[in-house]
């Protein structure tokens, strides 16, 4: 199958690796052409000079772009829409927000093209191990056509109904993740200030009733500065703003969200924006942002 991947950041690159390893023909595009070129050389893929050229022969397009504004800019480009084969399925895998999903769904329906709103839950490690969770919404037939590609990197695909519900579910899950990150950061800071060894305190948390998988795969990030940034606090802030907007639209007052946003905003203001979300713990202790590797 011919697959296009728009955006070769950490998640897009990992998806490209899994799709290519499964034997599909992959075309890459990224604004930073050098990044796509090095990935293509390693995987034996091709690189397109622009998004319209990238999608010309594609059966499935995976969009893994930075935010809703960029996603709309690229996917609503008239040249991209005109270049898409009628049988192609365009899937937004990013956390772009409900408004973007609904805008894209309407535009693609008007152009007789297929759009799937399909944000994901998990990390680069989840992608590379084939354990990602895809929250898919849109025409059920379009989701079915993309399923074989999703299955190269996802352990489960959940179908949620009309486009936009994928984004709503991702933001709902994101609220829990960001709240857990904040709670772990605060609990660990409290134990550390009380004189308890952070590694022992973390093990107690991980072994307790709150020991979600998140605590397992973030342990090295919380306790050391050698692990690369997986999700920055700037990206956390972007997602929290989307969650806040959705809650406001639905007339929901979410006290946990308010507290988490306050902490993340304060940490970013003190220079932690490019730090990993787990470095909220270090901000609370009054430490400087760690110099983590970025890849």
N, C-alpha and C positions, 0 to 999 in steps of 0.2 A: 504494500500500500504506500502511496506517496503522502508524506506527512510534512507539513511546514511548522516550524517553531519560531514564533516572533518573540524575541527577548531571550537572551542567553545569559541572564544573571545566574545566581546559584541554583535556583529551582529549575529554570529553563534548561540550563546546561545538564543537570541531572536527568531531567526528562528526556532530553535529546539522547543521552547515553543509553538509557533503557530502551527507547524506541529503536535506535539504530542496532543495538545488540539483538533485538527481536527479529531483525532482518528486513525492516521497512526502509524505504528510500526517504532520506531526511534532507530537507532544505532549511537552512538557518538564515535568519536576519536579525541584526541588532544594530542599534545606532552606533555603537562602538564596533566598527567592522573588524578591528584587530582581534577583539575577543572572540567573535564568531569564527574568524579564520583559524585561530589556534585550536579551537574546539573541533572545527571541521577536519583539520589535518589529523587530529588524534582519532576521530571516529570514522573518517572516510566519508564525510557528508559534503554537500555543496553549500556555497554561500551565495545568497541573492543580493544584488546591489540596492534593492528597495523592496518595500512590502508588496507592492503590486506584482513585481516579478516573482517574488517568493511564493505567492499563492496560485500562480497560473495553472499548475497541473496538480494541485493538491486535492486529496480526498478528505483529509482532516487537517485543520489548522488549529494549533495550540497557541493561544495568546497568553504570554506570561510577562506582562508589562508592569511598569512601576505603580501605576495608580489609574483611577477611573478616567481622568482627563487625558492621559496619554493613550489609554486603551481606546477611548472614543476617537481621538485624533487619527489613530492608525486604522482602526476597523471601519470607520465611517468615511474614510477617504474614497471619493468616487472612483478613483483608479483601482483601488483594492476591490471594491464591490463589482466593478466591471470585469475584473480579471478572474474573479472566483468562478470556477465551474459550478453549474446549477446543482450538481449532486454533492458538492463539497459541504462539510460541516465545520463551522467556526466555533471554537470552544474557548471561552474566557476562563482561564484557570486561576486568575489573580483575585485578590480581594479588592474589587473595584467599586463596590457599593450598589445599593438597590437601584438608585436613579440611573446609573450607567447600564445596568442589566436591562431595565425596562426600555431605555432609549434604544439600545442596540437591538433588542428583540423586535421592537416596532419597526425600526429601519430595515432590518433584514427580512421581516415578513413582507414589507412593502416592495422590497427588491426581489422577492421570490427566492430568497436565500435562507439557509438554515443556520440558526444561532443557538448555542447551548451555553447557559450560564452554569459554570462548573468549578467553583472555587474548591480548594483542597484543605485538608487538615493534616499536619505532619511536617516533617523536616526534610532536609536533603538526604539524611540517612534513611528516612522512610521511603523516599523515592528510589534510592539505589538498592534497597532491599525488597522493593515491590510491595510495600506495606502502606502506601498512602491511602487516605480516605478521600474520595471524590463526592462532592455534594452536587448532583446534577439536576438542573431544571430546564424546562423548555419542551419543545415537541418530543414526545416519547420516541417517535421513530428516528429523530435525529440523534438522540442520546444512544439509541441502539446501534446506529451506524458508527458512532465514535467509540463504542464499548471495547472493541478489540485493541484500540490504541490505549485507552485508559488502563486496560488490564496489564499492559507492559510495565506499569509502575505503581498500580493501585491494588491493594488487597481487597478493597470493597468500593463499590459504586452505589450510592443511595440515590434513588430517584424521588424528587420532592414535588413535582408538579410544574406549574407554569414558571416561565423565566422570572427571576427575581427571588424566588424562594431559596435558591442555592445561596445567594448572597445573604439573605436574611438568616439562614441557618449558620453560615460561616461566622457572621457577626455575633450571633447568639453563643456559639461555641467559643469565639474569641473573647467574649466578655468573661467567660469562666477561666480561660487560660490566663488572661492578663490579671484577673483577680487572684488566681492561685499564685502567679509569679510575685505579685505584690505582697500577698500574705506570707509566702516563704521568705521573701526578702526581709520583711519586718520581723518575723519570728526568729530568723537566723541572726539579725542584728540585735534583737533583744537578748538572745542567749549569749551572743558574743560579748556584749557589754556587761553581762552578768558574770563574766569570767569563765564561760564554758568554751572549750575548744570547738571551733566552727565545724571541724570534720565530725566530731562526736555529735554535736547538735544536729548536723544534717542527717547523720545516720539514724538518729532517733526519729526525726521527722519522716524520713523515707521508710522507716520500719513501722510507723504508726498507721492509724486509720486514715490519715490524709496522704499516704504514700502513693499518689497517682503515678502513672508512667512518666509524667513530666519530670518528677523529681529524680527518676532514674537516669534519663538521658541528659538532664541539665546539671548533674552533680559536678562534673569537671569544670563547667563554666562558673558555677557559683563559688567553688572552692579554689579555683586557680585562674591565672591570667594567660595561660598558654593556649587555651582553646580559641578558635576563631569566632568572630561574631556570626551568629546564626540569624538572629533577628534584632535589629537595632532598636533603641528606644525612640528614635525618630519614626521608624515604621510602626512601632507600638502606638505612638501619638496619632499617626494617620489613621490607623484602624480604630482607635478609641473615639476619634472624631466622627467616623462613620457610624459607630455604634450609638454615640450620643445623638446624632441626627435621626437615626432610625427610631430610637426611643422617644424622642420629641415628637416625631411624626405620628407615633402610635399612642401618644399621651401617657407614657410610662415614666414614672420618677424612680430611677434606679440608684439607690444610695451607694451600693458597692462601686458602681461605675464612677460616681462623683469622686469618691476617695481615691480610686486608682488613677483617674485622670489628673487629680491634683498632684499626686506623687510623681508621675511620669513627667508632667509639665515642669515641676520644680527641678527634677534631675536634668532634664534637657537644658534648662536655663543655666545650669552650673557646668555645662560642657560635656554632658554624658550622652548627647544625641546619637553619636556614632557608636557608642558602646552597646554591648549586648544587653538585652532586657534584664538579664539576671544581675547585671551590674547595678541595678537599683539598690541592691544590698550594700554595695560599696559607697554609693551616694549617701545612704542613711547613716553610715558610720563616719561620714565626713572625709572619706578618702578621695584621692584624685582619680580621674578616669584611667583605667588600665590601658596599656598599649597592646591591644590584642591584634593578632594577625587578622586580616580581612578576608582571606580565602582559605 
